[in-house]
Amino acid sequence: MSKKSPLAVAMLAFLPLASHAFGADPHIRLIASTCLNCHGPGGKSLGAVPGLAGQDQAYLLTAMKEQKSGTRETTVMRRYMNGYTEDEMTKLAEYFSSLK
């Protein structure tokens, strides 16, 4: 039987409150975290890849749908978008548009 650290238990108990405070559910924040590898910390690009933070929600959603369907040329984005549902893409667009 393993012992659980009181700190780990406290952190897990706080997780739902933290995700609410940041305005997105944990699943969407997890998906969004994969975007930051290329699109920069906090969705603010540090290079040639476009930033996502503060972009118009409708624009982001349209871009994701076009990447998924193949009507927008991309390098790797189509592979990512094929793994997301329309609801997840909508929530991602909402999340990134809310970042400043």
Backbone hydrogen bonds in HBPLUS format (Angstrom, degrees):
<---DONOR---> <-ACCEPTOR-->    atom                        ^
c    i                          cat <-CA-CA->   ^        H-A-AA   ^      H-
h    n   atom  resd res      DA  || num        DHA   H-A  angle D-A-AA Bond
n    s   type  num  typ     dist DA aas  dist angle  dist       angle   num
A0009-VAL N   A0005-SER O   3.01 MM   4  6.32 162.1  2.04 157.1 161.9     1
A0010-ALA N   A0006-PRO O   2.93 MM   4  6.10 156.9  1.98 144.2 150.7     2
A0011-MET N   A0007-LEU O   2.89 MM   4  6.14 154.6  1.96 148.7 155.7     3
A0012-LEU N   A0008-ALA O   2.97 MM   4  6.20 159.1  2.02 149.7 154.9     4
A0013-ALA N   A0009-VAL O   2.95 MM   4  6.16 150.6  2.03 145.1 153.6     5
A0014-PHE N   A0010-ALA O   3.01 MM   4  6.22 138.5  2.19 140.0 150.8     6
A0014-PHE N   A0011-MET O   3.17 MM   3  5.06 125.4  2.48  91.4 105.4     7
A0015-LEU N   A0011-MET O   3.06 MM   4  6.21 132.5  2.29 143.0 154.9     8
A0017-LEU N   A0014-PHE O   2.94 MM   3  5.37 119.6  2.32 112.6 128.0     9
A0018-ALA N   A0014-PHE O   2.93 MM   4  6.15 157.2  1.98 156.5 163.9    10
A0019-SER N   A0015-LEU O   2.96 MM   4  6.16 165.6  1.99 160.5 162.9    11
A0020-HIS N   A0016-PRO O   3.16 MM   4  6.26 152.7  2.24 138.1 145.3    12
A0021-ALA N   A0017-LEU O   2.97 MM   4  6.17 154.9  2.03 145.7 152.8    13
A0022-PHE N   A0018-ALA O   3.04 MM   4  6.32 140.2  2.20 144.5 154.9    14
A0024-ALA N   A0019-SER O   3.29 MM   5  5.83 150.7  2.38 162.0 159.0    15
A0023-GLY N   A0020-HIS O   3.06 MM   3  5.09 158.3  2.11 103.4 110.2    16
A0029-ARG N   A0025-ASP O   3.04 MM   4  6.33 163.2  2.06 158.7 164.2    17
A0030-LEU N   A0026-PRO O   2.90 MM   4  6.05 147.9  2.01 144.3 152.8    18
A0031-ILE N   A0027-HIS O   3.02 MM   4  6.34 162.9  2.05 149.6 153.6    19
A0032-ALA N   A0028-ILE O   2.80 MM   4  5.96 166.6  1.82 152.9 157.3    20
A0033-SER N   A0029-ARG O   2.98 MM   4  6.07 139.1  2.15 135.8 145.7    21
A0034-THR N   A0031-ILE O   3.06 MM   3  5.62 142.4  2.21 111.4 120.8    22
A0035-CYS N   A0032-ALA O   2.96 MM   3  5.22 134.9  2.17 104.4 117.0    23
A0038-CYS N   A0035-CYS O   3.30 MM   3  6.09 141.4  2.46 117.2 123.2    24
A0039-HIS N   A0035-CYS O   2.92 MM   4  5.90 168.4  1.94 160.8 160.3    25
A0040-GLY N   A0036-LEU O   3.11 MM   4  4.78 126.3  2.41 120.1 120.1    26
A0043-GLY N   A0040-GLY O   2.91 MM   3  5.05 146.8  2.02 135.6 130.1    27
A0044-LYS N   A0041-PRO O   3.13 MM   3  5.69 167.3  2.14 116.9 120.9    28
A0052-LEU N   A0043-GLY O   2.71 MM   9  4.84 146.6  1.82 138.7 149.9    29
A0053-ALA N   A0043-GLY O   2.98 MM  10  4.67 174.2  1.98 119.7 120.9    30
A0055-GLN N   A0052-LEU O   3.20 MM   3  5.66 167.3  2.21 132.0 132.3    31
A0054-GLY N   A0096-PHE O   2.94 MM  42  6.26 147.7  2.04 157.2 151.2    32
A0060-LEU N   A0056-ASP O   2.98 MM   4  6.31 164.0  2.01 159.3 163.2    33
A0061-LEU N   A0057-GLN O   3.01 MM   4  6.23 165.7  2.03 154.3 158.0    34
A0062-THR N   A0058-ALA O   2.96 MM   4  6.08 162.8  1.99 148.2 153.1    35
A0063-ALA N   A0059-TYR O   2.89 MM   4  6.11 162.5  1.93 153.0 158.0    36
A0064-MET N   A0060-LEU O   2.94 MM   4  6.20 160.4  1.98 151.4 156.4    37
A0065-LYS N   A0061-LEU O   2.96 MM   4  6.19 160.9  1.99 151.6 156.7    38
A0066-GLU N   A0062-THR O   2.88 MM   4  6.09 158.5  1.93 152.4 158.5    39
A0067-GLN N   A0063-ALA O   2.90 MM   4  6.10 149.9  2.00 145.9 154.4    40
A0068-LYS N   A0064-MET O   2.92 MM   4  6.14 156.9  1.98 146.6 153.0    41
A0069-SER N   A0065-LYS O   2.96 MM   4  6.17 156.2  2.02 147.2 153.2    42
A0070-GLY N   A0066-GLU O   2.98 MM   4  5.93 128.4  2.26 134.8 147.2    43
A0071-THR N   A0066-GLU O   3.02 MM   5  5.08 118.9  2.41 146.3 153.1    44
A0072-ARG N   A0066-GLU O   3.17 MM   6  5.09 144.4  2.30 121.9 114.7    45
A0079-ARG N   A0076-VAL O   3.08 MM   3  5.63 128.0  2.37 112.9 124.7    46
A0081-MET N   A0077-MET O   2.86 MM   4  6.10 174.6  1.86 164.6 164.9    47
A0082-ASN N   A0078-ARG O   2.95 MM   4  6.02 149.4  2.04 146.6 153.5    48
A0083-GLY N   A0080-TYR O   2.97 MM   3  5.56 152.2  2.05 115.4 123.8    49
A0084-TYR N   A0081-MET O   3.04 MM   3  5.25 164.0  2.07 110.9 116.1    50
A0089-MET N   A0085-THR O   3.00 MM   4  6.31 158.7  2.05 150.2 155.9    51
A0090-THR N   A0086-GLU O   2.90 MM   4  6.12 155.8  1.96 147.5 154.3    52
A0091-LYS N   A0087-ASP O   2.98 MM   4  6.22 160.2  2.02 148.9 153.8    53
A0092-LEU N   A0088-GLU O   2.83 MM   4  6.04 150.6  1.92 147.1 155.8    54
A0093-ALA N   A0089-MET O   2.93 MM   4  6.12 160.5  1.97 149.2 153.9    55
A0094-GLU N   A0090-THR O   3.01 MM   4  6.24 156.2  2.07 145.2 151.9    56
A0095-TYR N   A0091-LYS O   2.85 MM   4  6.00 158.7  1.89 144.8 151.0    57
A0096-PHE N   A0092-LEU O   2.90 MM   4  6.12 176.2  1.90 160.4 159.8    58
A0097-SER N   A0093-ALA O   3.01 MM   4  6.00 154.7  2.07 143.2 150.7    59
A0098-SER N   A0094-GLU O   3.17 MM   4  6.28 131.5  2.42 138.0 149.3    60
A0098-SER N   A0095-TYR O   3.11 MM   3  5.31 137.1  2.30 100.3 112.3    61
A0099-LEU N   A0096-PHE O   3.24 MM   3  5.34 149.2  2.34 100.4 109.0    62
